[in-house]
Amino acid sequence: MIAEAHPPREKEVRRIRSAVIRFAGDSGDGMQLAGLQFSNASAIFGNDVSTFPDYPAEIRAPAGTLAGVSGFQINFSSYDIHTPGDRVHCLVALNPAALKANLPDLEPGGIIIVNEEAFDSIDLAKAGYLNNPLDDGSLDSYRLYRVPITRLNKEAVAGLGLSAKAVDRCKNFFALGIVYWLYDRPMEPTIEWIREKFAKNPETVEANIRALKGGHNFARATDLFPARYLVAPAPIAPGRYRAVTGNQAAALGLIAAGHCAAKPLFFAGYPITPASEILHELSRYKNFNVKTFQAEDEIAAMGAAVGAAFGGALAATATSGPGMSLKSEGLGYAVMTELPVVIIDVQRAGPSTGMPTKTEQADLWLALWGRHGECPLPVLAPLSPSDCFWTVIEAFRIAVKYMTPVIVLSEGYLANGSEPWRVPELSELPRILVEHPTDPETFQPYARNEFLSRPWAVPGTPGLEHRLGGLEKEHITGGVSYDPDNHEQMVDLRARKIAAIADDIPPIEVHGPESGDLLVVSWGGSYGSVRTACEELRQRGYAISEAHFQHLNPLPANTGEALSRFRRVLVCERNAGQFRSWLRFHYPIDAIGFTQVRGKPFPVADLVEAIELTLEGKDPNEHAAAGSRADGQRLHH
């Protein structure tokens, strides 16, 4: 007699406002892919989403070691969020190293899903475990779910004739299927992606879909999980949305700038982490009058961009800190020739090679000062992944209007992180007015308009021949000049041109009371964490205000007046205090700095504590340096 099969027992559904999930494993375990698919599914479901991919810094770190751990964190919610989250609600760890590296970030009582078959003596030793944490009671304060993912995945894809290595590659989708069930995510977008991605390999398509469904069915049928979680969709403005990373948004912004200016776009780049994706993304859009050039080095990429600008194209390049150092001479050349070029610096932890896959905000002084001679230029910084789109367009507006190179300081956290982005209508894009002179009777290469900008003459225009180069130019004629008075005049003109941009950018906005006891200041990618911390404190009754800077040079014209309305100013940045010094350089304020240089975004909890300490009249950095933090971090004042 065959026993009758019983349908899976219905599980309790717990409604929560948000959740933070982190997928972690070896760099070859497909954790980035699993996290990205979960993010896309959540965005399609209607949640607000913020992500933080965390890559190993070493290209071939030994498998199973802490150095080789790769992670992807997703914060998805039923309300507006600004960060990928502080504490993790659910950690998916495919090996002991992934568990050990990420466990400190798991909230008390959080969920741990482990591939228990990976916790053998060899991998435990690689991760530095003396005992198996699954058995020794050290995880008793968490909700631990031991799943034989390796074996169950093999059973799910059996019969397809795949090699053992190919079978093992599917286990990330098995784990993803479990988490899809646990958080009630739709599988259909991922299944469609698998079919498109592996269309030329039907066996791979079938294997990955089987693994995904296998994990989902296991979670649904087993009694291992007593409940599942539902995060309702977030209210969002009407429109078309897509998930976008900062690098993708920057690439789309470059393309849009070409449309706004009705000019071809030329992009020259040399591969460097974490900026390479901008070049890769742009290379897919040749049909939008985009030309990409992979140069032999950073110097060549900078030179090619300057040459393209001289030829009349919108020109751009992208790099990270080490590449910016190499581009410095070319940047000075672009300042001297007064040509519109946009340079995107996707900041990473330095100096030197530093931690190339980790994020930082430490290139501000490089952007402001990193050229010889009197060599000012505008510097901008996006505040979120999707804002990279608008910041790049704004950079080109300034570059063309004022005939100057412009630096955009993105960062690894923004470049690799993603969030939902409302795709704008073409009518919403600003116009970038381009004027090329054609009259030889009135043309002078270094005559200046009301913005102190010289004319942008396209080579080959009859009668508009002029000399270009790095030697100092004579005012009006553009001829080479060694006259001391002329040199001082040209230095002054170039400086006044950049300074005047302050009147052509939005004033700094203060969120919260317009005046009071404390103004919290941030710039660039620290926006989300600072905004979240300030909102949390305001909800608790603190009368604090915040101001976020995106135009870093020149600063908005009302900056001094805005800062003067507050008794204390706290500048939060992920470096050793560069923007704080920049503000004090310009304004007589005794700003306090709260800084971290850890290769990670600001934890909101750290900012909340720093703000509270500042309100009490204490130095938040001295408090941290005294050893109050459990992880032993050191903060710099």
N, C-alpha and C positions, 0 to 999 in steps of 0.2 A: 504494500500500500504506500503510495507516494503522499507525503505530507503536503497539505495545501500551503502555498506561499502567502505570507501576510504582507500587506503594504507597510512601508515605513511608518513608524509612529510619528504623529505630528509633534514638532518641537515648539517650545515657547518662543515667541517672537518679542524681542525687547527693543523698543524704540529709543534711539539715542540721537542726540543732536549732531554729533560728529564722531569720527574715529580716526586714529592714526595707525597705519599698518606699515611694517617694514619687512621687506623680503631680503634675506641675507644668505649668502653662500659663497662658493669659490667664484672667481672671475669668469670661469667657463660654465657656470651653472645656469646662466640665463636669467639672473635676478633683475637686471635692468629691463629686459624684455617683459618679464612677468609684471613688474611694477608699472611699466608704461601701458600695458594692456589693461591692468586694473584701473589706472588713471583714466584712460579713454572710456572704459565702460562706465565709470562713475560720472564722467562729464556728460556722456550721452544720457545717462539716467536722470541728469538734471542737478547733480550736486555741484557746489563750488569745490574746486580742487586746487591744492598746492602741493608740489612735489619737490623732493630733494634727492637726486641720485648721488651716490658716494662711491667713487671708483678707487681701486687700488692704485697707489702711486707708482709701483713697480710693474713693468710690462710683463714680466714672466716670474712673478712671485711664486714660490713653491706651493703646490696644491695642498690644501688642508692647513695652511699656516695663517696666523693673524694678518700678516702682510698681504695675503692674497684675498682677503675678504672683500666682497663687493656687496653693496646694499642699495636699496631703493625705497625711499619713504614717501608715503602718500597720506595727506590730510584731506579728508572729504567730509562735507558738512551740509547741513540744511540751512545755513546762514552764510553771510559774507565773511570770508577768512582772508588773512594776509600772510600766513606763514605755513610751512609744512609741519608745524607742531613741535612741542617740546618733548612730551612723554609719549611713548609708544603704547598703544592699546593692545596690539597683536603683533608678535614677532614670529616670523616664519624662518626657522634656521635649518639649513640643509646639512650642516656639519658642526662639529664641536667648536671650531674656530669662529664660525658665524655666531654661535650662541655666546661665546665668551666675549667677543668684541662688542656685541650689541646689547647684552643683558643690562648694563648700567643705565640704559635709556628707557627700559621698560617700566611702566608705572606699577606701583604695588598692586598685586592681585591681577596683573595683566595676563594675557593669553600667550602661551608659547606652543607653537606647533613645530615639532622636530621630526626629522627623518631619522628614526631611532637606529636604523641599520648602519648609519654612518658613524655611530658612536662606538667604534671598535678600539682596541688598544693602540693601534698605530695612529689613527687620527686624533685620539685623545692626547697622546704624547705630543703630536705636532702642535696642538693647541695649548700645551702646557698644563693639562689637567693631570693630577696625580690619581684622582678617583673619577668615576663616571658620575657627572652631576645629575643624570637622570635617576640614579639609584641612591645617592648619598644623603638625600634630604635637603640639599642646599637650595632646591627650587620649590620647597614646600609653600612659600608665600605667594607663589604664582599658580595660575591654572595651566598645568602642563598636559599637553596632548601628544602622546607618542604614537606616531604613524609609521608603519613600514613602507615608506614611499617608494623605495627602490624596488621592492618585490611587487607591490601592487601596480606600479607603473609597468613593469615587465609583463604582468598578466594582462594589463589593459591593451598592450600593443602586440601581444603574441600572435604569431601566424602571418606577419607581414614580411618576413624574411629580412628584417633589418639587422645590421651588425650590432654587437653589444654596445659599441660606442654610440651609435645612432639611437638605440633604445634609451640609453642613459640620458641623452640630450633632451628627452621628452619629459623628464621628471619635473622640470619647472612648470610645465602646463598641468601636470597632475596636482602639484601644490597649489597652483592658481585656481584649479577647479574647486578644491576644498575651500579656499578663501572666498570664491564667488558664492558658494552656497552659504557660508557662514555670514556673509554680509549682504546677501540677496542682490547680487549683481547680475545683470544680463550677460549670458555667454555669447549671444548671437554676433555682436560686433567683433569679438575675438575670433570666432569661427570663420567669419567672412574675411578677416585679415589673414588668417592662416591659408585660406583657399587662394587668395590673391598673391600672397608672398611666396608660396611654394607651388604655384600652379604648374611648373614644369616637372615636379616630382610628386606624383600622386601618392606614393607610399608615405612620404613625409607628411603630406596633408592629412592622410588617414590616421597616421600614428599620433600626430599632435592633437587632432580632434578627439581621438579615442582617449588619450591621456587626460585632456581637459574634462571630458564627460566622465571619465573614470573617477577622477578626484571629486567631482561634484556628486556623483552617485554614491561614492563611499561616504562622504560627509552626511548625505541625506539619509542613508540606510543604517549607518552605525549608531549605536547608543553612546558613542564616545562624546559627542557634543550635545549637552542638554538643552542648548538654546541657540538661536541665531539672532542677528542684529539687523535692524532696519534704520537707515539714515534717509529721511525724506528729502525730496528735491528742494533746492534753495530757490527763493524768489529771485528772478533775474529779469532784466529789461528785455523787451522783445528784440529779436534779431537773429541773424545766423551766427552760430558759435562754432569754434573748433579749439581743440587743445593745441597749445603752441609753446615751444621752449623759447628762451631768450634768444638763442642763436637763430632759430627759425624766424622769429619776429624781426630780428635785425636784418636778416636777408630779405624778408618781405618788405621791410621799411626801405631798404636800398632800392628795390624794384619800384616801389610806390613813389619814391623821390624822383626817379627817372620819369615816371608818368607826370608828376606834378610840375616838372620843369620842361616836359616835352623834349627830353634829351636822352641819348643812349647812355647806359651805365657801363662803366669799365671797372672791374674789380680785380686787383692783383693781390695774391696772397701766397704765403709759404706755410705749409702745415705745422701747426703748433697747438698743443693742448692748452686751454680748452676752446680755442677759437676756430679750429679747422672746419667745424660743421657749417660755418657761414659760407666758406668757399664751396663746400660740397652741395649745400642747399641751392646756392645761386647757379651752379652749373646745370641745374635741372630746368632753368627758365630762359634758355636761349631764345625762345620764340617771343620773349618780352623785350627784345632789343638789349639783352644783357650779354656782355662779353666777360668771360672769366679767364684769368691767366695765372697758372701755378708757376711762380718764379723759382729760381734756383736757390735763393736765399732772401732774407728779410730786407737787405739793402736794395736788391734788385726789385723787390715788390714795391718798396717805397718810391724808388726812382721811376718805375713804370707808371705808378699812380700819378705822380707829378707830371710826367710826360703826357698822360692822357688828359689831364686837366688843361695843360697848355694847348692840346689839340682841340679843346672845346667840349669834351665829354664830362659828364658827372663821374668823378673818380673817387675810388675808395680802396682801403686796404684794412685788414684786421690782423691782430696778433695778440700776444700776451706779453708779460713783463720783459723777459729776455729779448724778445723781438723789438719791443719799444726802445730798448737801449740801442739796438743796432740801427733803428730808423731815425735816431735823433739828428744825425747830420742832414738826412733828407728832409726832415721836418723843418730844420732851419732854412734849408734851400727853398722850401715851399713858402715860408714866411717872407724871405727876401724877395722872391719872385711874385709874391702876393697872388697865389693861385688857390682856387677852392678845391680842397681835398679833405675827405672825412677819414679819420683814422680811428678804428675801434680797438680799444685795448680791453680784452677780456681778462681781468686781473686774476692772478693765482698767487698762492703763498710762495714767497721768496725769502731771502735773495737767491741769486743764481738759479739753479734748477729747483731748489726749494722742495715744495710739495706740489708737483705740477697738477695733480687732480683735486687739490683742495682750494677753497675759496679764500679771498682776502680783499681788503680795500687799501692796500699799501702802495699803490702807484700814483697817488694824488700828487705828491711832491715831484715825482718824475714827470707827470703831465704838466705841472705848473712851471717847473724850473729846469727840467732835464735837457736843456740845450745851451750851447755856449752863446755869449753875446746877449744883447737885449733882444729877446725873442718871444714876445707875448703872443698867446693865441687863446681862443675860447675853449673851455672845457665843460662838458655836459655829462650827466650820469643818469641812466634810467633807474626807476624805482621798483620795477617788477619785470618778470619775463615778458609779458605782453607789451609793457611800456617801452621795450627796446624798439618796437616798431615806430612809435611816435617820436622817440628821442632821435632816431637816425634821420627822420624827415626834418625835424627841427634843426639838426646839425647842418644839413644841406641848405636849409633856408638861410641860416646865418653865414655859411661858407660862401654862398653865391652872392648874397646881398652885400657882404663886407669884404669879399675877395680875400679869403684867409683860410688856411687849414683849420680844422676843428677836430678836437679829440673827444671821443665818446668813451667814458670809463664804465664799461660793463664789468661783470665779474663772474667767476665760475658758478656760483650759486644761482645767479639769474640765467646764465647761458644754458645750463643743463636742466634747471628746474622748469616746470610747466604749469600752466593754469588755463582756464577757459578764456577765450578771447573773442569778443564780438567783432566779426569781420565788418569793417566800415564800408559804407557805400562810396563810390567814387566822388560823389558830390560833397562828402565830408572831408575829403583831403584838401589841404591848403594848396594854393597856387604858389609855385616858386618862379618868380619872374626872372627870366634870363634875357639880358640885352647884350648883343654883340655889335660893336660899332662897325660901320661900313663906309663912313665918309672920310676920305683921306685929308680933306681940307681942315677938319676940326680935330682929327685924332692926334693925341699925344699919349705915349705909353704909360706915363705916370702922372697924368693930370687926375684930379680927384673930384668926385661928386659930393653931394651934401652928406654922404655917409663916410667920407674920406676914402672911398674905394676907387681903385684905378680901373680903367676899362678892361673888359675881357675880350681881347681881339683874337679871332680865330686865324691861325696860320693859313696863308694862301689868299687872304682877302687883299685885293689889289690896293696898293698904296699904304697898307698898314704894317709894313715890315718894321720890326723893332728888335732890339737886342735883349736877350734874356740870359740870366746867369746868377751866380752867387755873389758876384762883386757888387759893392754898393752902387745904387742907382742915383742919378741926378734927378732932383725933383722936376717934374713935368716931362722932361725929354727922355728919361730912362737911360741916358748914356752913363758909362762907367765914370764914377767920380771918387776922388780921394780928398776932396775939399772938406776940412774939418767942420765948417759951419753947415754945409749940406748934410754931412753925416749925422750931425746932431739934430738937424731938422727932420730928416727921414726917420730916425729913431723915435723922435717925438710924435711924428705923424702916425707911425705904425702903432705906437702905444695908445694914442688918443683914439684911434679907430677901434681898437678892441675895447677900451674903456667905455666908449659910447654905446656899445651893445647893451649895457645895463639899462638903458632907457627903452630898449626894444624887446625886452623879455618880461614875462609876467612878474608882478611883485610877489614877494614871499608871503604866503598865507599862514596865519596862525590858527590852529584848530584848538578850540577850548576858549577860556577867557582871554580877552584881548590884552590884558595886563595882569600882573599878579606876582606870586612868590617864585614860581619856577616855570621856565621854558625849556622843554626837552628838544634838542636839535639832532637831526640825523641827515644823512645824505646817501644817495645810491641805494644799494640793495638792503641797507639796514632799515628801510622804511617800514616793511611789514611787521617786523618784530617790535619796533618802537611804537608804531601805531597801535598794535594789539596791547602792549603793556600799558600805554596811556589810557586806552579805552577801558581796560580792566580797572585801573585805579580811579578813573572818573566815576565808574559805576559804583565804586566803594566810597565815593564821597570826596575824593581828593580834587581840589581845584587846580589842576595842572594843565598846561598848554603844551603844544608841540608845533614845531616848524620843520618842514623837510625841504632840503635844497637839491635841486636838479641842475641848475645853472651855477657852476662852481667858479668860473672865471669868464666874464666878470660876475660878481655877485649881484643879485637884484638890487635895484636902486634904493629900496626902502629897508634894506637889511639892518643898517645901524639903528634906525628909528624903531624897528620891531624889537630888536634885542634890548634896547634901552628901557622898554616898558616893564621889564621883569627884574626882580631882585636877584635871582640866580639864573644862570644858564648852564645846562648840562649837555655836553656834546657827546653823543654815543657813536662810536665808529670802530670798525674792525681793523685797526692798525694801532700804532703807538701814540696817536694824538695829532695827526697831520692836519685835519680840517679845523680842529680847535686852534692850532697855531695860526692857520690861515685867517680865521676870524679875528684873532687877537692882533694879527699883523695889520688889519684894516681898521679895527674898532677898539676903543679903550674899554674893553669889558674883561672882567676877571672870570672867564668861563672855566667851569670844572669839566674834566674829561672822564668818561667811562669807556674803557677800551678793552678789547680782547683780540688776541692774535693767535687763534687756535685752529685756523683752517676750516671753521664751521660758521654757520649763521648764528646770530645772537639767540640764546635761549630766552624766551619771554620772561621766565621766572627770574633770571639774573637781572634783567632790566627793571623789573618791578622792585626787586630788592635794592638796586642801585638808586632808583628814584626815591624810594622811601628813606634811604640813608641820607641822600642829599637834602631832602626836606627837613631831616633832623639835624642838619648842619655838619654831618660827617662826610668824610671822603670815602666814596664807595670803593675806590681802588685800594686804599690802605686797609679797609676792612677785608677785602678779598685776599690781599697779600698776607694778612695775618693768619690765614689758614682756615677761614670759615667754610670754604667750599670742600665738599666731600671728595671731589675728583682731583684736588690739589692743583687746580689751574692757577696760573699767575696772571694777574691783570696789570697793565702798565698805565701809569699816569703821565 
